[in-house]
Amino acid sequence: MADSEKFSASVCSQAPTELQRLWDEGIASGEPVRAEDAFARIKTKIDQAARNPARLTNSQVGKHLER
C-alpha cells in the first residue's frame, strides 16, 4: 500500500470519531446563536478596539469570540 493510500485510510478511519467529537462540542457549547447576532457583536468589539486599543485586551476579545 502506498503512503498516500495509508494516509487516506487513516483519515477515513478517524473521520467518524472526529465528527462525533465536534458534534459533542457543539452540543455542549450551549444554545445556538444566530450568525448575524454573533458577527454584529464581534464587529462592535473590533470597532471599539480600533477606536481605543488599550481598553480591550486579548482575553476580552477571546471571551466575546467564544459566545
PyMOL Python script that loads the backbone (N, CA, C, O; Angstrom):
from pymol import cmd

cmd.read_pdbstr("""\
ATOM      1  N   MET A   1       0.853  -1.178   0.000  1.00  0.00           N
ATOM      2  CA  MET A   1       0.000   0.000   0.000  1.00  0.00           C
ATOM      3  C   MET A   1       0.895   1.237   0.000  1.00  0.00           C
ATOM      4  O   MET A   1       1.827   1.329   0.800  1.00  0.00           O
ATOM      5  N   ALA A   2       0.618   2.184  -0.890  1.00  0.00           N
ATOM      6  CA  ALA A   2       1.402   3.416  -0.982  1.00  0.00           C
ATOM      7  C   ALA A   2       1.110   4.312   0.216  1.00  0.00           C
ATOM      8  O   ALA A   2       0.080   4.184   0.878  1.00  0.00           O
ATOM      9  N   ASP A   3       2.051   5.227   0.476  1.00  0.00           N
ATOM     10  CA  ASP A   3       1.888   6.142   1.612  1.00  0.00           C
ATOM     11  C   ASP A   3       0.596   6.948   1.514  1.00  0.00           C
ATOM     12  O   ASP A   3      -0.085   7.157   2.518  1.00  0.00           O
ATOM     13  N   SER A   4       0.259   7.399   0.310  1.00  0.00           N
ATOM     14  CA  SER A   4      -0.967   8.197   0.154  1.00  0.00           C
ATOM     15  C   SER A   4      -2.205   7.359   0.456  1.00  0.00           C
ATOM     16  O   SER A   4      -3.180   7.874   1.004  1.00  0.00           O
ATOM     17  N   GLU A   5      -2.177   6.087   0.107  1.00  0.00           N
ATOM     18  CA  GLU A   5      -3.306   5.202   0.412  1.00  0.00           C
ATOM     19  C   GLU A   5      -3.405   4.958   1.915  1.00  0.00           C
ATOM     20  O   GLU A   5      -4.502   4.905   2.471  1.00  0.00           O
ATOM     21  N   LYS A   6      -2.252   4.810   2.568  1.00  0.00           N
ATOM     22  CA  LYS A   6      -2.248   4.633   4.023  1.00  0.00           C
ATOM     23  C   LYS A   6      -2.808   5.872   4.712  1.00  0.00           C
ATOM     24  O   LYS A   6      -3.587   5.774   5.661  1.00  0.00           O
ATOM     25  N   PHE A   7      -2.399   7.037   4.218  1.00  0.00           N
ATOM     26  CA  PHE A   7      -2.890   8.288   4.789  1.00  0.00           C
ATOM     27  C   PHE A   7      -4.406   8.394   4.615  1.00  0.00           C
ATOM     28  O   PHE A   7      -5.120   8.728   5.561  1.00  0.00           O
ATOM     29  N   SER A   8      -4.892   8.111   3.415  1.00  0.00           N
ATOM     30  CA  SER A   8      -6.329   8.181   3.146  1.00  0.00           C
ATOM     31  C   SER A   8      -7.104   7.216   4.033  1.00  0.00           C
ATOM     32  O   SER A   8      -8.157   7.565   4.566  1.00  0.00           O
ATOM     33  N   ALA A   9      -6.586   6.013   4.190  1.00  0.00           N
ATOM     34  CA  ALA A   9      -7.249   5.028   5.044  1.00  0.00           C
ATOM     35  C   ALA A   9      -7.272   5.495   6.489  1.00  0.00           C
ATOM     36  O   ALA A   9      -8.267   5.314   7.191  1.00  0.00           O
ATOM     37  N   SER A  10      -6.179   6.094   6.931  1.00  0.00           N
ATOM     38  CA  SER A  10      -6.102   6.607   8.298  1.00  0.00           C
ATOM     39  C   SER A  10      -7.113   7.728   8.523  1.00  0.00           C
ATOM     40  O   SER A  10      -7.815   7.746   9.535  1.00  0.00           O
ATOM     41  N   VAL A  11      -7.183   8.656   7.578  1.00  0.00           N
ATOM     42  CA  VAL A  11      -8.126   9.778   7.686  1.00  0.00           C
ATOM     43  C   VAL A  11      -9.557   9.258   7.695  1.00  0.00           C
ATOM     44  O   VAL A  11     -10.377   9.701   8.499  1.00  0.00           O
ATOM     45  N   CYS A  12      -9.855   8.329   6.811  1.00  0.00           N
ATOM     46  CA  CYS A  12     -11.214   7.779   6.742  1.00  0.00           C
ATOM     47  C   CYS A  12     -11.595   7.050   8.023  1.00  0.00           C
ATOM     48  O   CYS A  12     -12.753   7.099   8.440  1.00  0.00           O
ATOM     49  N   SER A  13     -10.650   6.382   8.645  1.00  0.00           N
ATOM     50  CA  SER A  13     -10.971   5.662   9.879  1.00  0.00           C
ATOM     51  C   SER A  13     -11.137   6.612  11.064  1.00  0.00           C
ATOM     52  O   SER A  13     -11.855   6.293  12.012  1.00  0.00           O
ATOM     53  N   GLN A  14     -10.483   7.774  11.022  1.00  0.00           N
ATOM     54  CA  GLN A  14     -10.573   8.741  12.117  1.00  0.00           C
ATOM     55  C   GLN A  14     -11.738   9.711  11.955  1.00  0.00           C
ATOM     56  O   GLN A  14     -12.154  10.328  12.936  1.00  0.00           O
ATOM     57  N   ALA A  15     -12.267   9.862  10.765  1.00  0.00           N
ATOM     58  CA  ALA A  15     -13.298  10.859  10.486  1.00  0.00           C
ATOM     59  C   ALA A  15     -14.544  10.710  11.355  1.00  0.00           C
ATOM     60  O   ALA A  15     -15.012  11.713  11.894  1.00  0.00           O
ATOM     61  N   PRO A  16     -15.107   9.511  11.520  1.00  0.00           N
ATOM     62  CA  PRO A  16     -16.309   9.408  12.364  1.00  0.00           C
ATOM     63  C   PRO A  16     -16.059   9.822  13.816  1.00  0.00           C
ATOM     64  O   PRO A  16     -16.918  10.449  14.436  1.00  0.00           O
ATOM     65  N   THR A  17     -14.906   9.481  14.353  1.00  0.00           N
ATOM     66  CA  THR A  17     -14.571   9.860  15.724  1.00  0.00           C
ATOM     67  C   THR A  17     -14.442  11.370  15.848  1.00  0.00           C
ATOM     68  O   THR A  17     -14.937  11.961  16.808  1.00  0.00           O
ATOM     69  N   GLU A  18     -13.785  11.991  14.887  1.00  0.00           N
ATOM     70  CA  GLU A  18     -13.619  13.447  14.912  1.00  0.00           C
ATOM     71  C   GLU A  18     -14.963  14.140  14.734  1.00  0.00           C
ATOM     72  O   GLU A  18     -15.238  15.133  15.407  1.00  0.00           O
ATOM     73  N   LEU A  19     -15.796  13.635  13.847  1.00  0.00           N
ATOM     74  CA  LEU A  19     -17.123  14.213  13.646  1.00  0.00           C
ATOM     75  C   LEU A  19     -17.946  14.127  14.931  1.00  0.00           C
ATOM     76  O   LEU A  19     -18.631  15.086  15.289  1.00  0.00           O
ATOM     77  N   GLN A  20     -17.887  12.999  15.624  1.00  0.00           N
ATOM     78  CA  GLN A  20     -18.611  12.844  16.890  1.00  0.00           C
ATOM     79  C   GLN A  20     -18.086  13.816  17.936  1.00  0.00           C
ATOM     80  O   GLN A  20     -18.869  14.401  18.685  1.00  0.00           O
ATOM     81  N   ARG A  21     -16.772  13.995  17.997  1.00  0.00           N
ATOM     82  CA  ARG A  21     -16.182  14.924  18.960  1.00  0.00           C
ATOM     83  C   ARG A  21     -16.657  16.351  18.688  1.00  0.00           C
ATOM     84  O   ARG A  21     -17.025  17.073  19.615  1.00  0.00           O
ATOM     85  N   LEU A  22     -16.649  16.752  17.427  1.00  0.00           N
ATOM     86  CA  LEU A  22     -17.094  18.096  17.063  1.00  0.00           C
ATOM     87  C   LEU A  22     -18.583  18.286  17.343  1.00  0.00           C
ATOM     88  O   LEU A  22     -19.004  19.349  17.797  1.00  0.00           O
ATOM     89  N   TRP A  23     -19.373  17.255  17.071  1.00  0.00           N
ATOM     90  CA  TRP A  23     -20.808  17.314  17.355  1.00  0.00           C
ATOM     91  C   TRP A  23     -21.034  17.510  18.854  1.00  0.00           C
ATOM     92  O   TRP A  23     -21.801  18.381  19.263  1.00  0.00           O
ATOM     93  N   ASP A  24     -20.365  16.697  19.665  1.00  0.00           N
ATOM     94  CA  ASP A  24     -20.499  16.794  21.123  1.00  0.00           C
ATOM     95  C   ASP A  24     -20.065  18.167  21.627  1.00  0.00           C
ATOM     96  O   ASP A  24     -20.705  18.739  22.510  1.00  0.00           O
ATOM     97  N   GLU A  25     -18.988  18.690  21.070  1.00  0.00           N
ATOM     98  CA  GLU A  25     -18.503  20.021  21.458  1.00  0.00           C
ATOM     99  C   GLU A  25     -19.550  21.087  21.131  1.00  0.00           C
ATOM    100  O   GLU A  25     -19.783  21.997  21.927  1.00  0.00           O
ATOM    101  N   GLY A  26     -20.167  20.976  19.983  1.00  0.00           N
ATOM    102  CA  GLY A  26     -21.202  21.927  19.591  1.00  0.00           C
ATOM    103  C   GLY A  26     -22.414  21.858  20.502  1.00  0.00           C
ATOM    104  O   GLY A  26     -22.948  22.893  20.901  1.00  0.00           O
ATOM    105  N   ILE A  27     -22.851  20.664  20.834  1.00  0.00           N
ATOM    106  CA  ILE A  27     -23.997  20.488  21.730  1.00  0.00           C
ATOM    107  C   ILE A  27     -23.676  21.045  23.111  1.00  0.00           C
ATOM    108  O   ILE A  27     -24.515  21.698  23.729  1.00  0.00           O
ATOM    109  N   ALA A  28     -22.472  20.790  23.592  1.00  0.00           N
ATOM    110  CA  ALA A  28     -22.075  21.228  24.935  1.00  0.00           C
ATOM    111  C   ALA A  28     -21.870  22.740  25.018  1.00  0.00           C
ATOM    112  O   ALA A  28     -21.835  23.296  26.116  1.00  0.00           O
ATOM    113  N   SER A  29     -21.734  23.407  23.882  1.00  0.00           N
ATOM    114  CA  SER A  29     -21.431  24.842  23.909  1.00  0.00           C
ATOM    115  C   SER A  29     -22.636  25.699  24.276  1.00  0.00           C
ATOM    116  O   SER A  29     -22.491  26.900  24.504  1.00  0.00           O
ATOM    117  N   GLY A  30     -23.802  25.110  24.334  1.00  0.00           N
ATOM    118  CA  GLY A  30     -24.981  25.867  24.755  1.00  0.00           C
ATOM    119  C   GLY A  30     -25.941  26.134  23.615  1.00  0.00           C
ATOM    120  O   GLY A  30     -25.881  25.521  22.549  1.00  0.00           O
ATOM    121  N   GLU A  31     -26.826  27.073  23.886  1.00  0.00           N
ATOM    122  CA  GLU A  31     -27.855  27.414  22.906  1.00  0.00           C
ATOM    123  C   GLU A  31     -27.227  28.009  21.647  1.00  0.00           C
ATOM    124  O   GLU A  31     -26.208  28.695  21.719  1.00  0.00           O
ATOM    125  N   PRO A  32     -27.842  27.743  20.496  1.00  0.00           N
ATOM    126  CA  PRO A  32     -27.314  28.317  19.262  1.00  0.00           C
ATOM    127  C   PRO A  32     -27.488  29.834  19.237  1.00  0.00           C
ATOM    128  O   PRO A  32     -28.387  30.384  19.873  1.00  0.00           O
ATOM    129  N   VAL A  33     -26.622  30.483  18.498  1.00  0.00           N
ATOM    130  CA  VAL A  33     -26.668  31.933  18.333  1.00  0.00           C
ATOM    131  C   VAL A  33     -26.777  32.205  16.838  1.00  0.00           C
ATOM    132  O   VAL A  33     -26.076  31.592  16.033  1.00  0.00           O
ATOM    133  N   ARG A  34     -27.660  33.127  16.476  1.00  0.00           N
ATOM    134  CA  ARG A  34     -27.781  33.495  15.066  1.00  0.00           C
ATOM    135  C   ARG A  34     -26.461  34.092  14.599  1.00  0.00           C
ATOM    136  O   ARG A  34     -25.853  34.898  15.304  1.00  0.00           O
ATOM    137  N   ALA A  35     -26.025  33.698  13.419  1.00  0.00           N
ATOM    138  CA  ALA A  35     -24.747  34.173  12.884  1.00  0.00           C
ATOM    139  C   ALA A  35     -24.717  35.693  12.801  1.00  0.00           C
ATOM    140  O   ALA A  35     -23.703  36.313  13.119  1.00  0.00           O
ATOM    141  N   GLU A  36     -25.823  36.296  12.375  1.00  0.00           N
ATOM    142  CA  GLU A  36     -25.871  37.754  12.247  1.00  0.00           C
ATOM    143  C   GLU A  36     -25.616  38.424  13.593  1.00  0.00           C
ATOM    144  O   GLU A  36     -24.905  39.426  13.667  1.00  0.00           O
ATOM    145  N   ASP A  37     -26.200  37.866  14.662  1.00  0.00           N
ATOM    146  CA  ASP A  37     -26.003  38.426  16.000  1.00  0.00           C
ATOM    147  C   ASP A  37     -24.551  38.278  16.456  1.00  0.00           C
ATOM    148  O   ASP A  37     -23.965  39.202  17.020  1.00  0.00           O
ATOM    149  N   ALA A  38     -23.986  37.099  16.201  1.00  0.00           N
ATOM    150  CA  ALA A  38     -22.601  36.856  16.608  1.00  0.00           C
ATOM    151  C   ALA A  38     -21.643  37.786  15.861  1.00  0.00           C
ATOM    152  O   ALA A  38     -20.748  38.373  16.469  1.00  0.00           O
ATOM    153  N   PHE A  39     -21.828  37.919  14.554  1.00  0.00           N
ATOM    154  CA  PHE A  39     -20.949  38.785  13.774  1.00  0.00           C
ATOM    155  C   PHE A  39     -21.103  40.246  14.172  1.00  0.00           C
ATOM    156  O   PHE A  39     -20.121  40.987  14.212  1.00  0.00           O
ATOM    157  N   ALA A  40     -22.332  40.662  14.468  1.00  0.00           N
ATOM    158  CA  ALA A  40     -22.552  42.049  14.906  1.00  0.00           C
ATOM    159  C   ALA A  40     -21.842  42.311  16.229  1.00  0.00           C
ATOM    160  O   ALA A  40     -21.236  43.367  16.411  1.00  0.00           O
ATOM    161  N   ARG A  41     -21.915  41.354  17.152  1.00  0.00           N
ATOM    162  CA  ARG A  41     -21.249  41.503  18.450  1.00  0.00           C
ATOM    163  C   ARG A  41     -19.731  41.571  18.268  1.00  0.00           C
ATOM    164  O   ARG A  41     -19.065  42.391  18.900  1.00  0.00           O
ATOM    165  N   ILE A  42     -19.194  40.722  17.418  1.00  0.00           N
ATOM    166  CA  ILE A  42     -17.751  40.720  17.166  1.00  0.00           C
ATOM    167  C   ILE A  42     -17.325  42.029  16.497  1.00  0.00           C
ATOM    168  O   ILE A  42     -16.305  42.612  16.864  1.00  0.00           O
ATOM    169  N   LYS A  43     -18.109  42.490  15.513  1.00  0.00           N
ATOM    170  CA  LYS A  43     -17.785  43.740  14.821  1.00  0.00           C
ATOM    171  C   LYS A  43     -17.786  44.909  15.793  1.00  0.00           C
ATOM    172  O   LYS A  43     -16.919  45.779  15.710  1.00  0.00           O
ATOM    173  N   THR A  44     -18.736  44.944  16.706  1.00  0.00           N
ATOM    174  CA  THR A  44     -18.789  46.011  17.701  1.00  0.00           C
ATOM    175  C   THR A  44     -17.515  46.021  18.535  1.00  0.00           C
ATOM    176  O   THR A  44     -16.934  47.080  18.772  1.00  0.00           O
ATOM    177  N   LYS A  45     -17.081  44.848  18.979  1.00  0.00           N
ATOM    178  CA  LYS A  45     -15.863  44.763  19.792  1.00  0.00           C
ATOM    179  C   LYS A  45     -14.632  45.179  18.998  1.00  0.00           C
ATOM    180  O   LYS A  45     -13.754  45.862  19.525  1.00  0.00           O
ATOM    181  N   ILE A  46     -14.562  44.777  17.748  1.00  0.00           N
ATOM    182  CA  ILE A  46     -13.418  45.155  16.911  1.00  0.00           C
ATOM    183  C   ILE A  46     -13.410  46.661  16.673  1.00  0.00           C
ATOM    184  O   ILE A  46     -12.357  47.297  16.724  1.00  0.00           O
ATOM    185  N   ASP A  47     -14.586  47.230  16.414  1.00  0.00           N
ATOM    186  CA  ASP A  47     -14.683  48.682  16.215  1.00  0.00           C
ATOM    187  C   ASP A  47     -14.263  49.431  17.476  1.00  0.00           C
ATOM    188  O   ASP A  47     -13.565  50.442  17.395  1.00  0.00           O
ATOM    189  N   GLN A  48     -14.685  48.940  18.640  1.00  0.00           N
ATOM    190  CA  GLN A  48     -14.288  49.566  19.904  1.00  0.00           C
ATOM    191  C   GLN A  48     -12.774  49.496  20.082  1.00  0.00           C
ATOM    192  O   GLN A  48     -12.142  50.467  20.500  1.00  0.00           O
ATOM    193  N   ALA A  49     -12.207  48.352  19.765  1.00  0.00           N
ATOM    194  CA  ALA A  49     -10.762  48.176  19.913  1.00  0.00           C
ATOM    195  C   ALA A  49     -10.003  49.086  18.946  1.00  0.00           C
ATOM    196  O   ALA A  49      -8.941  49.608  19.286  1.00  0.00           O
ATOM    197  N   ALA A  50     -10.544  49.274  17.753  1.00  0.00           N
ATOM    198  CA  ALA A  50      -9.883  50.138  16.772  1.00  0.00           C
ATOM    199  C   ALA A  50      -9.877  51.591  17.239  1.00  0.00           C
ATOM    200  O   ALA A  50      -8.924  52.329  16.986  1.00  0.00           O
ATOM    201  N   ARG A  51     -10.944  51.992  17.918  1.00  0.00           N
ATOM    202  CA  ARG A  51     -11.013  53.365  18.427  1.00  0.00           C
ATOM    203  C   ARG A  51     -10.107  53.567  19.636  1.00  0.00           C
ATOM    204  O   ARG A  51      -9.536  54.643  19.810  1.00  0.00           O
ATOM    205  N   ASN A  52      -9.973  52.546  20.464  1.00  0.00           N
ATOM    206  CA  ASN A  52      -9.167  52.660  21.677  1.00  0.00           C
ATOM    207  C   ASN A  52      -8.572  51.292  22.025  1.00  0.00           C
ATOM    208  O   ASN A  52      -9.098  50.600  22.897  1.00  0.00           O
ATOM    209  N   PRO A  53      -7.487  50.894  21.360  1.00  0.00           N
ATOM    210  CA  PRO A  53      -6.923  49.554  21.530  1.00  0.00           C
ATOM    211  C   PRO A  53      -6.504  49.229  22.960  1.00  0.00           C
ATOM    212  O   PRO A  53      -6.488  48.058  23.336  1.00  0.00           O
ATOM    213  N   ALA A  54      -6.170  50.216  23.751  1.00  0.00           N
ATOM    214  CA  ALA A  54      -5.703  49.946  25.113  1.00  0.00           C
ATOM    215  C   ALA A  54      -6.830  49.458  26.014  1.00  0.00           C
ATOM    216  O   ALA A  54      -6.562  48.858  27.055  1.00  0.00           O
ATOM    217  N   ARG A  55      -8.075  49.698  25.641  1.00  0.00           N
ATOM    218  CA  ARG A  55      -9.198  49.343  26.506  1.00  0.00           C
ATOM    219  C   ARG A  55      -9.631  47.895  26.362  1.00  0.00           C
ATOM    220  O   ARG A  55     -10.346  47.398  27.232  1.00  0.00           O
ATOM    221  N   LEU A  56      -9.235  47.197  25.313  1.00  0.00           N
ATOM    222  CA  LEU A  56      -9.700  45.843  25.065  1.00  0.00           C
ATOM    223  C   LEU A  56      -8.505  44.897  25.001  1.00  0.00           C
ATOM    224  O   LEU A  56      -7.671  45.001  24.101  1.00  0.00           O
ATOM    225  N   THR A  57      -8.427  43.980  25.956  1.00  0.00           N
ATOM    226  CA  THR A  57      -7.318  43.034  25.998  1.00  0.00           C
ATOM    227  C   THR A  57      -7.626  41.827  25.126  1.00  0.00           C
ATOM    228  O   THR A  57      -8.770  41.620  24.721  1.00  0.00           O
ATOM    229  N   ASN A  58      -6.606  41.039  24.841  1.00  0.00           N
ATOM    230  CA  ASN A  58      -6.793  39.820  24.056  1.00  0.00           C
ATOM    231  C   ASN A  58      -7.751  38.865  24.736  1.00  0.00           C
ATOM    232  O   ASN A  58      -8.556  38.220  24.063  1.00  0.00           O
ATOM    233  N   SER A  59      -7.685  38.756  26.058  1.00  0.00           N
ATOM    234  CA  SER A  59      -8.576  37.831  26.753  1.00  0.00           C
ATOM    235  C   SER A  59     -10.022  38.283  26.626  1.00  0.00           C
ATOM    236  O   SER A  59     -10.919  37.444  26.542  1.00  0.00           O
ATOM    237  N   GLN A  60     -10.271  39.582  26.609  1.00  0.00           N
ATOM    238  CA  GLN A  60     -11.632  40.070  26.430  1.00  0.00           C
ATOM    239  C   GLN A  60     -12.131  39.781  25.019  1.00  0.00           C
ATOM    240  O   GLN A  60     -13.289  39.407  24.835  1.00  0.00           O
ATOM    241  N   VAL A  61     -11.277  39.950  24.034  1.00  0.00           N
ATOM    242  CA  VAL A  61     -11.663  39.650  22.660  1.00  0.00           C
ATOM    243  C   VAL A  61     -11.981  38.168  22.547  1.00  0.00           C
ATOM    244  O   VAL A  61     -13.004  37.799  21.969  1.00  0.00           O
ATOM    245  N   GLY A  62     -11.125  37.316  23.087  1.00  0.00           N
ATOM    246  CA  GLY A  62     -11.358  35.876  23.043  1.00  0.00           C
ATOM    247  C   GLY A  62     -12.659  35.481  23.702  1.00  0.00           C
ATOM    248  O   GLY A  62     -13.382  34.623  23.195  1.00  0.00           O
ATOM    249  N   LYS A  63     -12.964  36.105  24.835  1.00  0.00           N
ATOM    250  CA  LYS A  63     -14.196  35.790  25.556  1.00  0.00           C
ATOM    251  C   LYS A  63     -15.407  36.111  24.686  1.00  0.00           C
ATOM    252  O   LYS A  63     -16.373  35.349  24.675  1.00  0.00           O
ATOM    253  N   HIS A  64     -15.373  37.212  23.967  1.00  0.00           N
ATOM    254  CA  HIS A  64     -16.504  37.594  23.132  1.00  0.00           C
ATOM    255  C   HIS A  64     -16.594  36.724  21.885  1.00  0.00           C
ATOM    256  O   HIS A  64     -17.690  36.491  21.375  1.00  0.00           O
ATOM    257  N   LEU A  65     -15.473  36.247  21.395  1.00  0.00           N
ATOM    258  CA  LEU A  65     -15.498  35.378  20.228  1.00  0.00           C
ATOM    259  C   LEU A  65     -16.060  34.014  20.567  1.00  0.00           C
ATOM    260  O   LEU A  65     -16.593  33.335  19.689  1.00  0.00           O
ATOM    261  N   GLU A  66     -15.955  33.594  21.820  1.00  0.00           N
ATOM    262  CA  GLU A  66     -16.431  32.275  22.227  1.00  0.00           C
ATOM    263  C   GLU A  66     -17.938  32.209  22.364  1.00  0.00           C
ATOM    264  O   GLU A  66     -18.503  31.115  22.351  1.00  0.00           O
ATOM    265  N   ARG A  67     -18.602  33.336  22.494  1.00  0.00           N
ATOM    266  CA  ARG A  67     -20.061  33.324  22.681  1.00  0.00           C
ATOM    267  C   ARG A  67     -20.770  32.767  21.497  1.00  0.00           C
ATOM    268  O   ARG A  67     -21.998  32.688  21.493  1.00  0.00           O
TER     269      ARG A  67
END
""", "prot")
cmd.dss("prot")
cmd.show_as("cartoon", "prot")
cmd.util.cbc("prot")
cmd.orient("prot")
